[in-house]
């Protein structure tokens, strides 16, 4: 059973990896569009709401569709200098609890709340209120799509955490090397502990 689940996890990881690469291209395209819009306004006094909104749509797509990839890379915000002091099993149990108690309910809530908005915009052909603007439902659809991808990646991470706890997989939370920020935090904490120990020793010697 776990073997099949790990295969599913790897398949989800592949999809998240594709979305991560797509996000990189969207950032590049957004940069070119932004620069083009600025140059057209500066030198030709021309502007287009459609091109401005394409820029916003792509920017939104990067954040919504790339969230699962961030989870795959374990690059979301953590208090790493604290979690690095925990045992591997404790870190994995905390992640399991976070996925089940917080992340999946959040994904479900966002999908169920946003889908009627997407459906209504599609059925009514809702357009931007700006002159020459774009149709709205594609950008609205990024919300449920992004949370579906995030929920799927959460399933993959849950499988990997359980596999590790059962001794059937590696610890995907293991840090091979601390980042510069984590190293600085660890050094500051160690310096504080050393200063406190020195102060305590000086007080005892008196």
N, C-alpha and C positions, 0 to 999 in steps of 0.2 A: 504493500500500500504506500509506504513512504517513498519507495522508488518512483512510483507513478506521480506522486505529489511533487517530488523534486524535479521530474521532467516538466511538469506543468510550471513550476517555479522558473526553470530555465527558459521556457517559452515566453513567459511574461517578461522576464528580464531582457530577452531579445527585442520584444516590442518596445519596452521602455528605452532601450538603447537606441533604437531607430528614432524614437521621438526626441531623444536628446540630440542626435545628429541633425534632425530636422530643425530643432530650435536654434542650433548654431547657424544654419543657413538663413533662417528667418531673421536673426539678429543682423546678419550681413546685408540682407535685402532691405531691412528697415533702415540701416545706416545709409545706404545708397539713396533710398527714397527721401529720407530726411535731408540729406545734403542736396539732392536735386531740387526739392521744394524751396530750400533756403536760397539756392543760386537763382532759381527762376524769379523769386520775389525780389532779390537784390539787384539783378542786372536787367530783368525784363518787366518788372512790376506785374508779374503774373502769379496767380495762385489758384489752387484747385482744392475744393473741399473733399472731393473724392480721393485724391492722392493723400491728403492729410489723414483722412479716416482709414485708408489702407494702412498707413503707418501705425495708427493706433490699434487697428485690428491685429496686425502682426505682433506688435508689442504685447498685446493681451494674450495672443496665442502662445508666445514664448513662455509666459508665466503659467498659464493654465495647462498646456500640454506637456510642459517640461517638469511638472511637479513630481511625477512618478520617477523620472530619471534622476532627480535630486535624491529621492528616497533610495533608489538603487545604488547610488554612489555613496550613500550614508553622509551626504553633505549638508543636511538640514541642521538647524541650530540645535546644539547640545551644550550642556555645561560639561565639557569634556574633561576638564581638570578634576572634576568630582567623579564622573563615571569611570575615569581611568583608575581610580582607587578602589572601585568595586570589583568583585570577582566576576569572571566571565558569565557564570550562571545567573548572578544577580542582574547584570546588565541585560541579558536576554529575557529574563522574566519581566523586567520593567518594560522592555519593548513590547512583549506580548500583551501585557496589561494596557499599554498605551494604544495599541492597535485595536484591541477588542472594546475598550471602554470609551476611548475618545475618537480615534481616527475613523473607524468604520461608521459609527453613528453620525459623525460630522459629514462624511461622504454621502450617506443615505439622505440626510436632511437637505444637503445642498442639491442633490440630484432631483429629489422629489419637489423641492420648492422652485427650482429653476426650469424644469421641463415644461410646466404650463405656460411660462413666459415665452419660451422658444416656440411652442406649438401655436400660441396665439399670434406671435409675430409672423410666423410662416403663413398661417391661414389668412391673415389680414394684409399681408404684403407690407408690413410696417417699414417705412423709410426714415432715414435721418431727417431731422428738422432743419438741417443746414441745406442751403441751396446747392444742388448738384451732389448731395451726399449719397451714401450707399444704403442698400437694404440692410435691415438690422438683424434678421434671424441668424445669419452665420456667426456673428460675434456673440450673440446670446447663447448659441449652441456650444460655444467654447466652455461654458461653465459646467454643464453636465458631462460633456466629453472629458474635460480635465479631471473631474472628480471620479469618473468611471476608471480612467487610467490610474489615478492615485489609489483607488480602492483595490484595483487588480494588483498593483505593485505591493500594496500592503499585504495582500494574500500571499504573494511570493515571499515577502520578508517573514511573515508568520510561519510559513512552511520551513524556511531556513532556520528560524529560531528554535522551532520544535525539533527539527532534525538534529541540531547541535545538542540540545538538552538530552536527547535520546542517544547521543553518541553516534549518530549516523550522518554527520556533516560537520564542516569546519565552522569556526566562530566568525561569522561575517561582520561582527562588531570589533574584531581584534584590530588594534592599531599597529601597523608596521613601523610607522614613524610619526611622532607628534609634529603638528604644525608649529610655525614660529610663535603664533599666539599662545598655543598650549604650552610650549616650552617656557615662554616668558611667565605665564601664570604659575607653572610649577616652580620656577626659580624664585618668584616672589613669595610663594607660599613657604618654600624651604628657607628663604632668608628670614621671613617672619618667625618661623619655628626656631631657627638658630638664635635669633635675637632674644626671643622669649626665654629660651633655655639659658642663654648667657646672663640675662637679667636675673633669672631665678638663682643661678649659681652664685652670682655676685651678692645677692641678698643673703644667701645661706652663709657665705664666707664671712660676712660682717658679723 
